[in-house]
Amino acid sequence: MVADRITFTQGGKIYALTKGQVVQSLLGVSPEPIRTHWVDINGTRYPVKQAFARATKLDRLDFATNQARNHLRSLGFVVGRDNAQAFDWEELVRERSTSREKPDRQ
């Protein structure tokens, strides 16, 4: 569900955030290199932690990437992973299931 405004508690303090505040906080800001997680803000991909820290004025060490992703997603932003850096879980599952198959005994 997309919200116009979210409230959340971080470090014992209550924060309120809107989509407009996020957009406004990034006007004229160049995106840093994306390591893995990104958020699309008006057609530009920013690292999730850069965008969330800028909008909330929180230190990046004070929140986890998954928290930022969830909050930004709930405001209606598209978030994703850089596939070049993302771990391929499906490939790991295929490898493990193949290696666990027992050879036919005769």
LODONU-735401 format. One record per residue (C-alpha): residue number from 0; residue in three letters; x, z, y. Coordinates in steps of 0.25 Angstrom, whole numbers, padded with zeros to 4 digits. Example, Ala and Ser with C-alpha at 12.3 -4.5 7.8 and 13.67 -1.06 7.14 Angstrom:
<rs>
[0; "ALA"; [0049; 0031; -0018]]
[1; "SER"; [0055; 0029; -0004]]
</rs>
This chain:
<rs>
[0; "MET"; [0000; 0000; 0000]]
[1; "VAL"; [0005; -0004; 0014]]
[2; "ALA"; [0004; 0007; 0025]]
[3; "ASP"; [0005; 0005; 0040]]
[4; "ARG"; [0012; 0018; 0041]]
[5; "ILE"; [0019; 0027; 0031]]
[6; "THR"; [0023; 0042; 0032]]
[7; "PHE"; [0034; 0048; 0023]]
[8; "THR"; [0042; 0060; 0022]]
[9; "GLN"; [0057; 0059; 0022]]
[10; "GLY"; [0066; 0071; 0022]]
[11; "GLY"; [0055; 0080; 0026]]
[12; "LYS"; [0051; 0072; 0038]]
[13; "ILE"; [0038; 0064; 0039]]
[14; "TYR"; [0040; 0049; 0043]]
[15; "ALA"; [0030; 0039; 0047]]
[16; "LEU"; [0033; 0024; 0047]]
[17; "THR"; [0026; 0011; 0049]]
[18; "LYS"; [0029; -0004; 0046]]
[19; "GLY"; [0031; -0006; 0061]]
[20; "GLN"; [0041; 0005; 0063]]
[21; "VAL"; [0049; -0001; 0051]]
[22; "VAL"; [0049; -0015; 0058]]
[23; "GLN"; [0052; -0010; 0072]]
[24; "SER"; [0064; -0002; 0067]]
[25; "LEU"; [0070; -0014; 0061]]
[26; "LEU"; [0068; -0024; 0073]]
[27; "GLY"; [0082; -0030; 0076]]
[28; "VAL"; [0089; -0023; 0065]]
[29; "SER"; [0097; -0031; 0055]]
[30; "PRO"; [0095; -0028; 0041]]
[31; "GLU"; [0107; -0022; 0033]]
[32; "PRO"; [0111; -0028; 0020]]
[33; "ILE"; [0101; -0026; 0009]]
[34; "ARG"; [0107; -0019; -0003]]
[35; "THR"; [0095; -0018; -0012]]
[36; "HIS"; [0082; -0014; -0005]]
[37; "TRP"; [0076; -0022; 0007]]
[38; "VAL"; [0063; -0021; 0015]]
[39; "ASP"; [0058; -0034; 0023]]
[40; "ILE"; [0055; -0031; 0037]]
[41; "ASN"; [0049; -0043; 0045]]
[42; "GLY"; [0056; -0053; 0036]]
[43; "THR"; [0070; -0045; 0036]]
[44; "ARG"; [0075; -0037; 0024]]
[45; "TYR"; [0081; -0024; 0027]]
[46; "PRO"; [0087; -0014; 0018]]
[47; "VAL"; [0076; -0004; 0015]]
[48; "LYS"; [0084; 0008; 0019]]
[49; "GLN"; [0088; 0001; 0033]]
[50; "ALA"; [0074; -0002; 0036]]
[51; "PHE"; [0068; 0012; 0032]]
[52; "ALA"; [0079; 0020; 0039]]
[53; "ARG"; [0078; 0012; 0052]]
[54; "ALA"; [0062; 0014; 0052]]
[55; "THR"; [0062; 0028; 0049]]
[56; "LYS"; [0076; 0032; 0055]]
[57; "LEU"; [0079; 0039; 0042]]
[58; "ASP"; [0094; 0039; 0037]]
[59; "ARG"; [0095; 0030; 0025]]
[60; "LEU"; [0100; 0041; 0016]]
[61; "ASP"; [0087; 0049; 0019]]
[62; "PHE"; [0078; 0040; 0010]]
[63; "ALA"; [0079; 0032; -0002]]
[64; "THR"; [0077; 0017; -0003]]
[65; "ASN"; [0065; 0018; -0011]]
[66; "GLN"; [0058; 0027; -0001]]
[67; "ALA"; [0061; 0017; 0010]]
[68; "ARG"; [0056; 0005; 0001]]
[69; "ASN"; [0043; 0012; -0002]]
[70; "HIS"; [0040; 0016; 0012]]
[71; "LEU"; [0043; 0002; 0018]]
[72; "ARG"; [0035; -0004; 0007]]
[73; "SER"; [0023; 0005; 0010]]
[74; "LEU"; [0024; -0001; 0024]]
[75; "GLY"; [0022; -0015; 0019]]
[76; "PHE"; [0037; -0019; 0019]]
[77; "VAL"; [0042; -0028; 0008]]
[78; "VAL"; [0054; -0021; 0001]]
[79; "GLY"; [0063; -0027; -0010]]
[80; "ARG"; [0076; -0027; -0017]]
[81; "ASP"; [0088; -0036; -0015]]
[82; "ASN"; [0088; -0043; -0028]]
[83; "ALA"; [0103; -0046; -0027]]
[84; "GLN"; [0105; -0031; -0027]]
[85; "ALA"; [0093; -0026; -0036]]
[86; "PHE"; [0095; -0022; -0050]]
[87; "ASP"; [0088; -0031; -0060]]
[88; "TRP"; [0080; -0020; -0069]]
[89; "GLU"; [0073; -0031; -0077]]
[90; "GLU"; [0087; -0037; -0081]]
[91; "LEU"; [0091; -0023; -0085]]
[92; "VAL"; [0079; -0021; -0094]]
[93; "ARG"; [0081; -0034; -0100]]
[94; "GLU"; [0095; -0031; -0104]]
[95; "ARG"; [0092; -0018; -0109]]
[96; "SER"; [0080; -0022; -0118]]
[97; "THR"; [0089; -0034; -0123]]
[98; "SER"; [0100; -0024; -0127]]
[99; "ARG"; [0090; -0015; -0134]]
[100; "GLU"; [0085; -0025; -0143]]
[101; "LYS"; [0089; -0022; -0157]]
[102; "PRO"; [0095; -0033; -0165]]
[103; "ASP"; [0087; -0038; -0178]]
[104; "ARG"; [0092; -0032; -0190]]
[105; "GLN"; [0092; -0039; -0203]]
</rs>
